[in-house]
Amino acid sequence: MSCNSAPVSVELSTVCVMSDQRRGTLIWINGAHGSGKTHVAADLVRRVPHSHLADPEHVGFGLRRMYPRSERPDYRTLDAWTSAVSSTLIDILDRTGATIIAPQTVADSLLLSHVLDPVRASQHRVFHVTLSLQLHELRRRLRSRGDVIASYAQHQAGATLDALSAPEFGVHIDTGNRTVQQVADEIAKVAGLDIRPDRSFRAARAIRTAALRVSAIRSPLA
């Protein structure tokens, strides 16, 4: 019996009400490396009430470090990563009923479905958005970063943008001529989320941006 049906007992009614109250929302932010996922995710967490950042990359780097340095794979190819990310997201949503923000590039639609479909099946809301921009702008951003992964991503940029342009990659949001705050506002609108106005000063935004850029630099040993 579904929670939308008339309850046959007080116990079932109570369970249904609790289930509805704990239903959370997952915002999966896709996009090529350098498209702005980290900055947009941080802005959403700062301005959307009862939201939390759950970065699938943390699981991935932990798994990679278990392998010998010479044999470390792309963690997204590991079944362990897919299952761990999916089950952890479900557990967080079950426990909190919060809005969970997950920024991660996944350009394989089948792989992504293996992550997101179980979350959908657990009755939580799932919104998949992909940040898009022109290839020349993406390459300009990557050149300005200078870390090892950004250098690698420059060579993959065209193929990644082409793959992510497919309709199965959710709602596409152009970031080329928008601020981080405007992109975050658009995602909140798509997901039907309340979002606080950004009343911070320009200097404060610049400091946050610089701090995120430093934290996003990846070591070749990661």
KEBAKE-245109 format. One line per field, with one value per residue (C-alpha): x, y, z; residue in one letter; residue number from 1. Coordinates in Angstrom, 1 decimal. Each point is the difference from the previous one (the first is absolute). Layout:
<sites>
px	[X:...] $
py	[Y:...] $
pz	[Z:...] $
rest	[A:...] $
nr	[NUM:...] $
</sites>
This chain:
<sites>
px	[0.0:1.4:0.2:-2.5:-2.7:-2.3:1.9:-1.5:1.6:1.4:3.4:0.0:-1.1:2.8:2.6:-1.3:0.1:3.6:1.0:-1.3:1.8:3.3:-0.1:3.1:1.2:3.1:1.5:2.6:2.1:1.7:2.2:3.5:3.0:0.2:-3.6:-0.6:-1.5:2.0:-0.8:-3.7:-0.3:1.6:-2.3:-3.1:1.1:0.6:-3.4:-2.4:-1.4:0.6:2.4:3.2:2.9:0.7:2.9:0.3:3.6:0.9:-1.1:1.9:3.3:-0.2:-0.5:2.9:2.4:-0.7:1.7:3.7:1.0:0.9:-3.4:-2.4:-3.1:-2.6:-2.1:-3.2:0.7:-0.1:-3.1:0.9:-0.2:-3.4:-1.6:1.7:-1.1:-3.6:-0.4:1.6:-2.2:-3.1:1.1:0.7:-3.4:-1.8:1.7:-0.5:-2.7:2.3:0.9:3.3:2.2:2.3:2.4:1.7:0.8:-1.4:-0.2:-1.2:-3.8:-0.2:2.4:-1.8:-3.3:1.6:0.6:-3.2:-2.7:0.3:-0.4:-3.1:-1.3:0.4:-2.7:2.3:-0.2:2.9:0.9:2.9:1.3:3.0:2.0:0.9:2.2:1.8:3.2:2.3:-1.3:0.5:3.6:0.7:-1.2:2.1:3.1:-0.4:-0.1:3.3:-0.4:0.7:-3.6:-0.9:2.9:-1.4:-3.6:1.1:0.7:-3.4:-2.0:-1.6:-1.0:-1.4:-2.1:-1.3:-1.0:-1.6:-2.1:-2.2:-3.6:0.4:2.3:-2.8:-0.7:2.8:0.9:2.3:2.6:1.9:-1.4:-1.4:1.4:0.2:-2.9:-2.2:0.7:-0.8:-3.3:-0.9:0.7:-2.1:-2.8:0.2:-0.1:-2.7:2.3:-0.1:3.3:1.1:1.0:3.8:0.6:3.8:2.5:2.0:3.2:-1.4:-1.1:3.5:1.6:-2.4:0.8:3.8:-0.3:-2.0:2.5:2.8:-1.9:-0.8:3.6:0.7:3.3:1.2:0.4:-3.7] $
py	[0.0:3.4:3.0:1.8:-2.5:0.1:-1.5:-3.3:0.6:2.7:-1.7:0.0:3.7:0.9:-1.8:1.8:3.4:-0.6:-1.3:3.1:2.3:-1.7:0.0:1.9:1.6:-0.8:2.5:-1.7:2.7:-1.4:1.8:-0.1:0.7:3.8:0.7:1.3:-2.9:0.5:3.8:-0.4:-2.9:2.1:2.9:-2.2:-1.4:3.5:1.3:-2.9:-0.8:-3.4:-1.0:-2.0:-0.7:-3.7:-0.1:-3.4:0.8:-0.6:-3.6:-0.3:1.3:-2.3:-3.0:1.1:0.2:-3.7:-0.9:-0.1:3.4:-1.4:-1.7:2.6:0.0:2.7:-0.6:0.4:-3.3:-1.8:-1.9:0.8:3.8:-0.3:-2.1:2.0:3.4:-1.2:-1.7:2.9:2.6:-2.1:-0.3:3.7:0.8:-2.6:1.4:3.7:0.6:2.9:1.4:-1.7:1.6:-2.4:1.5:-2.6:-0.4:-3.2:-0.1:-3.6:0.0:-3.7:0.3:3.1:-1.9:-2.7:2.8:2.0:-2.7:-1.6:3.5:0.5:-3.4:0.9:2.7:3.0:2.8:0.1:2.9:-0.5:3.2:0.4:3.2:0.9:2.5:0.6:-2.0:3.1:1.3:-3.4:-0.2:3.6:-0.9:-3.2:1.8:2.5:-2.8:-1.7:-3.2:-3.4:-1.1:3.3:-0.7:-3.5:1.4:2.4:-2.9:-1.6:3.2:-0.3:-3.6:0.6:3.0:-2.1:-2.9:2.2:1.9:-3.1:0.4:-2.8:2.3:1.8:3.7:1.9:3.4:2.3:1.5:2.0:3.4:-0.5:0.5:-2.8:1.5:0.1:-3.6:-1.0:1.9:-1.8:-3.4:0.9:1.0:-3.3:-2.0:2.2:0.9:3.1:1.9:3.1:3.1:0.4:3.2:-0.6:2.7:-0.4:-0.4:-2.8:-1.8:0.4:-1.5:-3.0:-0.5:0.1:-2.4:-2.5:0.2:-0.9:-2.8:-1.4:-0.4:-3.7:-1.7:-2.6:-2.4:0.2] $
pz	[0.0:-0.9:2.4:-2.3:0.8:3.1:2.9:1.4:3.4:2.2:-0.3:-3.8:0.0:2.3:-2.2:-3.1:1.6:1.2:-3.4:-1.7:2.5:-0.5:-3.8:-1.2:-3.2:-1.9:-2.4:-2.2:-1.7:-3.1:-2.4:-1.5:2.3:0.2:-0.7:3.5:1.9:3.2:0.2:-0.8:2.5:2.8:-0.8:0.2:3.3:1.4:-1.1:-0.1:3.5:1.4:-2.7:0.1:-2.3:-0.7:-2.5:-1.8:-0.7:3.7:-0.4:-3.3:1.3:3.0:-2.2:-2.3:2.9:0.8:-3.3:-0.7:-1.3:-3.4:-0.4:1.2:-2.3:-0.8:3.1:-2.0:-1.8:3.4:1.0:3.6:-0.7:-1.7:2.8:2.8:-1.3:-0.7:3.4:1.9:-1.7:0.9:3.6:0.4:-1.5:2.1:3.2:-0.7:-2.6:-1.0:-3.4:-1.0:-2.6:-1.9:-2.6:-2.2:-3.6:-1.5:-3.8:-0.2:0.2:0.9:2.8:1.3:-0.1:2.3:2.5:-0.2:-0.7:3.5:1.5:-2.0:0.9:3.7:-0.5:0.3:-2.5:-2.5:-2.2:-2.5:-1.5:-2.4:-0.2:-3.6:-1.7:-3.3:-0.5:-0.4:3.4:1.7:-1.3:1.2:3.5:0.0:-1.1:2.9:2.6:-0.7:2.0:-1.4:-0.4:-1.7:-2.5:-0.7:-0.3:-2.7:-2.3:0.9:-0.1:-3.4:0.4:3.5:-1.2:-2.9:2.2:2.6:-2.6:-0.4:1.3:2.6:1.9:1.7:-0.2:-1.7:1.4:-1.9:2.3:-2.7:0.8:3.4:3.5:2.5:1.9:-3.2:-0.8:3.6:-0.2:-3.2:1.5:3.1:-2.4:-1.9:3.2:1.7:2.9:2.2:-0.4:2.0:-1.9:-0.2:2.0:0.4:-1.1:-3.1:2.0:2.1:-3.2:-1.4:3.1:-0.1:-3.7:0.6:2.9:-2.0:-2.9:2.4:1.6:-3.5:-1.1:-0.4:0.6:-2.5:2.9:1.0] $
rest	[M:S:C:N:S:A:P:V:S:V:E:L:S:T:V:C:V:M:S:D:Q:R:R:G:T:L:I:W:I:N:G:A:H:G:S:G:K:T:H:V:A:A:D:L:V:R:R:V:P:H:S:H:L:A:D:P:E:H:V:G:F:G:L:R:R:M:Y:P:R:S:E:R:P:D:Y:R:T:L:D:A:W:T:S:A:V:S:S:T:L:I:D:I:L:D:R:T:G:A:T:I:I:A:P:Q:T:V:A:D:S:L:L:L:S:H:V:L:D:P:V:R:A:S:Q:H:R:V:F:H:V:T:L:S:L:Q:L:H:E:L:R:R:R:L:R:S:R:G:D:V:I:A:S:Y:A:Q:H:Q:A:G:A:T:L:D:A:L:S:A:P:E:F:G:V:H:I:D:T:G:N:R:T:V:Q:Q:V:A:D:E:I:A:K:V:A:G:L:D:I:R:P:D:R:S:F:R:A:A:R:A:I:R:T:A:A:L:R:V:S:A:I:R:S:P:L:A] $
nr	[1:2:3:4:5:6:7:8:9:10:11:12:13:14:15:16:17:18:19:20:21:22:23:24:25:26:27:28:29:30:31:32:33:34:35:36:37:38:39:40:41:42:43:44:45:46:47:48:49:50:51:52:53:54:55:56:57:58:59:60:61:62:63:64:65:66:67:68:69:70:71:72:73:74:75:76:77:78:79:80:81:82:83:84:85:86:87:88:89:90:91:92:93:94:95:96:97:98:99:100:101:102:103:104:105:106:107:108:109:110:111:112:113:114:115:116:117:118:119:120:121:122:123:124:125:126:127:128:129:130:131:132:133:134:135:136:137:138:139:140:141:142:143:144:145:146:147:148:149:150:151:152:153:154:155:156:157:158:159:160:161:162:163:164:165:166:167:168:169:170:171:172:173:174:175:176:177:178:179:180:181:182:183:184:185:186:187:188:189:190:191:192:193:194:195:196:197:198:199:200:201:202:203:204:205:206:207:208:209:210:211:212:213:214:215:216:217:218:219:220:221:222] $
</sites>
